[in-house]
Amino acid sequence: MSTRPEVPGEEPDDDEALSWAGDDARGQSAPRLRVASDPLVAAGSDGFDPDAAGAAAASAPRRTPAETALLVATGVFAGVYLAIAVGWILSVQLIASPYYELFGEIMWQFGEFLAMIAAVLWFGAVFALTPEGVSRRGLRRFVWLTIGVLVLLPWPFLLGAFS
């Protein structure tokens, strides 16, 4: 049931369905419609233009072999750092706190917490401190990630597993 009285001979405006009452009052415009000059509309009704897709793929920058190797190494390091974090979570459960007073217990638990998140913080810090413009960024990341693996190994878990 319509709230607007029907006027004989007047056809309903289809564009009216694309806006809400009061849009103009708030400074909002109606949704942007595709025009015939849009390449996706000109391509066909489904909006797919194989020529435009091929041109977009050809204009995309290709990775060099060094960039690809760096990407793979970063993925490997991400897995290693995840394993280190899990190792610290497991090793925290193996060692009991030697302190009986409140301050010592709080500091012990804070140290355990830092040990558990240290791998994630190191991984994030390496990426934050080697941004796009740094020279030899890949080599620096690789060196710092390797140092982090050696420093952050969960020794209590590893020594407990081998004894």
N, C-alpha and C positions, 0 to 999 in steps of 0.2 A: 504494500500500500504506500503510495507516494504522498509526501506532505505538500507537494507542489501541485496546484491545479493544472490539469491538462488543458492546453489551449489547442483547439482544433486547427490543424494545418501546420503546427510547429513540430519540427522533428527534434528529438533529443540531441544534445551536444555531447559527442563522445569524449572530447577533451575535458569536460567537466568532471568526469570520473577520475582524472589524474590529479586533482587538487582538492584540498580541504577548505572548508569555509574559514576565512580569516588568515589564510596563508599570506596574502598580499599585505595584510595589516601588520604582520610580524616581520615582514621583509624577506620572507622565504619565497622562492620561486617554485614553480611546478617542476616535476621531474624532467630532466633533459631527455628529449627524444632523439632517436637516430634520424639523421637526415640522409638524403640520397647521395650526398657527396662523401659520406662515410665509407671507407673502403670495405668494411665488413657488410654493410647493407648493399653496396653495389655488387658484391660478390655473389650474392644469392640469398634465398630466403633463410637458409640455415646459418648464414654468417661465416661460412668457412671458405676461404680463398686459398687454394693450394699455392698460387704464385706468391701471395703475401707471406704465407708460412715458410716457404722456401727462402724467401728474401730475408726474413727475420732470422732463420737458422744460419744463413750464410754470413750475416752481419754480426752474429754473436762472436765474441773473442774466443779463440781457441787456447787451451792450456798448453804450455810447453811441457816437455817430459819432466823437467825439474819441478815445476809446479804440481804436476800430478804425483810425483814421488813425495813431495812435501805434504800433500793432502792425505796420501795413504799413511805416511809416518805419523801425522797428527791423529788419525783415526786409531792407529796402533797405540800411541801414547795415551789417548783417551781411555782405551780399554785397560792399559796398565795402571793408570791412575785410579780407575774405578776399582780394580783389583786391590790396589794399595788401600783405598778407603775401606773396602770390605775387610781386608786383613786387619786393619786397626780396630774396626768394630768388633771383630772376633777376639783380638788380643786383649782388648779392654775387659772382656768378660773373663779372661783367664787370670788376671792379676787382681788381688784384693788390696784394698787400701791399708797401709801400715799405721795410719794415724787414728787416734781415738778422740782428739779434741775437734771441735767444730771447725775452726779455721783451717786446720790441716786437711780435714775431709773435704771441705769446699774447694780448696786449692787443688787437691788430688782430682776431684771430679771435673774441675775446669780444665786441668791438664789433659785428662782423658778426652774431653770434648774437643779441645784444640787438636789433639792427635787424630781424631776421627775426621775432622774437616780440613786438616792441613793439606792433603793431596788435592782436594777440590780448589782450595784457595791458591795453591801454588800454580795449578794449571790455569786458573783464571788470571792470575797476576802475570804470568808469562805472556798471555795473549793481550792483556791490557797494556803492558809495558813495551810491547813490540808492535806498534801500530803500522799502518800502511806505508808511511813515509820513511821508515827506518831502513838504513842501508844494510844489506845482507840479512834481511829479516828472517828468512827461512833458516839460515845457519845459526843465528842467535837463538831462535826458538828451539831448534834441535839441541843445542848445547845446554840451554837452561832446563829444558825438559829432561834431558839425560841426568843432569846434576840433581834435579828434584827426585828422580826415581831412586838414585843412590842414597840420598839423604833421608827420604821418607819411607824407606822400606820398613815394614812392621816387624822389627827384630824380635820382640817377645813372641809373636806368633810363629815366626820362622824357627827360632831356637827351640820353642816348645814342640814344634812338629818334628824336629830332627832328634829330640832326646827321648 
